[in-house]
Amino acid sequence: MNNKVKGYFLGAISAATYGMNPLFTLPLYNDGMDADSVLFFRYLFAIPILALMLKWRRRSFKIERRQILPLVIMGILFAASSLTLYMSYNYMEAGIASTLLFVYPVMVAGIMTLCFKEKLTLQTVLCIVMALVGIGLLYEGGEGGTLSLIGTLLVLGSALSYAIYIVGINRVGLGDMATIKVTFYVLLFGWGLFAVRSWLFADGIILPNNLWLWGNIISLALFPTAISLICTTTAIQEIGSTPTAILGVLEPATAIFFGITVFGEILTPRDCVGLAFIVASVCLVVAGGNITYILVRFRKMFPKLPLKIRK
């Protein structure tokens, strides 16, 4: 497996595992936990998982002084994205919030174009448009009601924080640092945000009442946190920020899959069309430059005939 294929594969895995957030979070909310408590334990349990991975790979925990500030910033950005997304679940359905989150590929493309002069190709624009059309088709308003303004602003804040994280993780002097070490310290400093919030602003940490719900917390720490973060960071290093962001549209597809298999939701024809747009956009990203080559070859099969000018 070459590095580019590896990057696309890990980008897809990252999106799919991150899409498991509502699957494990909503039962904890129903049990009485709040966003800060869920995220406190999600990050707390993920940190030792990453620490064991570091020891298993014989990596050092030592970091240079110049790396501390970038790691703190990345940790706060990722934690802020998680917090605002989880808070939005209190104002709108988790599926709608997860769908709206995917304005972040547009934000990533915009940041890369405006701040880093990355060329915005027609293919990238087409992928973004197709992904957004697919997400729009998947969205269904509840009986014609409007979305909560607070919830919408929280999701957009989550998307912006995540977009800045995706762009910044490979541009703040951490390129020579092992992926798993970056992930460990991002979670460590991110956990600090929830610890401070719980101590200063919240009513303390709320524990789950049912023993089996600890399994949900462990699953949150493993799938949408440790695995997703490692895959995201590696994918960014292999294929760049914009393709990784666009591959994130697989998260709504993951949410629909679990909605059908776990919660008995029905897949409508409109959902099928939306999924088709999303899959098509991902295929265009994976094909990369080959798409342009194929289109040019196809166009050459039908050369433009010269116009005959009548006298």
N, C-alpha and C positions, 0 to 999 in steps of 0.2 A: 504493500500500500504506500503510494508516494505521499509526500507531505500535503499536497493540495487536496487529494481525495480524503486523507485523514482529517484535514481541517473541516471540510464539508460534513463529514460523518459526525465529528465531535460537535459541530455547530447544531446539527439536527438533534443529537442526543441531549445537548444542553437545553434546547427549547422544549423538547418533549418532557424532560424531567422537571423543568421549571413550571410546566403546565399542571403539575400535580399539586400545586399549592392549595387550591380550593378543596381538593379531594381529602386532604388531611387536616385542613384548617377549620372548615365549617363545623365538623363534629365537636371540635374544641370550643368554638363560639357557643354552640348550643348547650354546652356543659357549663357555661358561665365565665369562661376565660376572656380576657380582652386582648387587643393587638399587641400591647407591650409585653404581656406575660407569655403569649405564644411565641413571639419572636425572641424573647429572652432565653427561653428554653431551646428554641430551634437553633440559635447560634451557639449556645452553651454546649449542647450535645454534639454539634458539628465540629467544634474546636478539637476535642480529643481524637475524633476520627481522622482529622487532618494531621494531628500530631503523630498518631500511629503510622500513617502513611509516610510521613517524613522520616521517622526512625527506620521503617522497613526499607526505604530507599537509601538509607544511610546519608541523609541530607543534614546539614548543620542548621540549627535554629538561629545562628548568628547573622545579624544584619548590620550594614554600614550606617553610619550616622546620617549620611545624605539620603538614605532610603526611608528613614522614619517618617518624615513629613508626607512624601507621596503615598506611603502605605496608609497613613492616618486619613488622608483625604479620600483615597479610594474606599477605605472601610466605611467612612461616614456616608459617602455617596451611595454605596450599595445598601447600607442599612436604611438610609432615608428613603430609597426606592421601595424597599420591603415594607417599611412602616406606613408610608402613604397608601400603598396598594392594599395592605391589610386593613387600614382604617376605612378605606372606601367600601369594603365589604359590609360596613354598617349602614351605608346609605344607598346601596344598589345591589342587585344580584351579582354574585361572584363571577358568573359567566360573562355578564355584560362588562364588568370591570376588567376582566382578563382580556376581553376583546378590545376595549378602548385603549388598553395599555399599548397596543401595537401601532400607535402613531410614532413609537420611538424609532423605527427604521427611517421614517421621513426625517425625524430630528437628527439622527446620525448622519444621513446623507447631507442634510443642510449644514451641520457643523463641519463636516469634512470639506464641503465645498467652500463655505465662507471663511473658515479659519485656517484650513490647511491646503487650499487651492487644489483639492482633488477634482479631477475631471468628472463631471456628472454625465455619464454616457446615456444614450438613448435606451440601451438595454436595461440599465439600472432603473431609469425612470419607469420603463414598462413594467419591470418586476414590482416596483413599489405600487404602481397604480393597480396592477392585477391583484396584489395582495390586499390592498385596501378595499377593492371592489368585493373580493371574496369575504373579507371580514364584515363588510357592510351587509352582504347577503345573509351572513350567519346571524346578524343582530336582528332581534325582533322586539319592538317596544311592547311593554306590558299594557295591553288594552288601550293603546294610543296615548298613554301617559308620557310625560316628559321626564327625562333623567334628572336626578338630583344635581343641583349646581355644585354643592359642596363635594359630593362624590365625584363628579366629573373633574373638578379642579384637583382633587387628590390624585386621581388616576393620571392626569396630565403631568402633575408634579412627579409622580413615580416614573413616568415615561421619560421625562427630561433628565431626572437623576440617573436613570439607567443608561440613557444615551450618552451622557457625559462620561459615565464610568466606562462604557465600551470604548469610546474614543480615547479616553485618558489612560487606560490601563497599559497601553503599549507606547505611551508618549511622555511618561513622567520619570524616566530614568530607571525603569524596572525591567528593561529588556534583557539584561544579563542575569536576572534572578530566576531561579527554578519556578515553574508554574505552581507547583504544589506549595512552595514556600510563600509565594505571593498570596495564594488563596488562604493559607493559614492565617497570615497577618491581617488580611482584609476582614476575615471573620472575627478575629480577635479584637481589632479596633472597632469594628461594627458592633460587636456585643457590648462594648463599653458605652455606646450611645444608649442602648436599652437599659443598661444597669443604672446609668445616671438619670434617665427619664423616670424609671420606676422608683428611684430614691427621692427625687426632687418633686416630680409632678404627679405621679400616679398614686394609687392607694396601696402600693406594695405589689408583690408578685402573687398571682392567683394560681393555685394548684388545681389540676384536674380532679374531679370527684371520683371518677371511675378508673380503675386500674388499667383497663385495656386501652384507655386513651393515651397512656404513656407510649404505646406503640405508634400512635399518630405523631407524637412529638419526635420520636426517634426517626420515623420515616421522613418527616420534614427536614430533620438535620441531615439525613443521608441523601435523599433524591433531589429536591429542588434547591438544596444548599451546597453540600460538599461536591456531589457529582456534577451538578449544573455549573457551579463556579469553575471547577477544574476544566471542564469541557469548553466553557466559554472563553477562558483565558488562553487555552491552547489553540482554539479555533481562530481567535483574533491574531495570534502570532503567526499562524500558518496561512490564512487567507485574507486577513484584514478586517477592519471594523464594519464596513458596509455590508459585505456578503454575510457576515455573522449575524448582523442585525436583521437582515431580510429573512434568513433562515429561521428567525424567531417566530415567524408566522405559523410554525408547526404547533405552537402552544395552544391556540384555539382548537386545532384538530385533536390534540390530546384531551382537551376538556370535553369535547363532544364524544370522543371514544369512551371516556369514563362515565359520561352522562348516560350513554346508552347501556353500557355493560353493568354499571354499578347502580345507577339510579332509575333505570327503566325509561329513559327519555326516548322519544320517537324521532327518527331522522326523516325530515320532510324533503320533498324535491328541491325546495329552496336551499336547504342545508347542503344537499348534494352538489348543487351548482356552485355554492360558495366554497366548498371543499375543493372542487375541481379547479377553481381559480387559484386557490392557495397552492395546490400541488403543482399547477402549471408554472406559477411564479418561482417556486423552489427549483423546479427542473431547469428553468432558464438560468437561475443563479449557478446551479451545479455545472451546467454545460459551459458556462463561462465564455471565453473567446471563441469556442468552437461554433457557437450559434451564429456569430457574425460571419465566420468562414463559410458555414453551410448556406446562409442566406445569399452571400455573394456568388457562390457556385450555382445556386438555384437561379439567381437573376441572370447569370451568363448563359443559361440554357435558352433564354428568351431575349436575344439582343434587340435593342431598340432600332426599328427600321427608320431610315431617313425619310423625311417628309418630302413629298413631291409637290413642287410649286407650279401651279398652272399659270401659264402666260396668257 
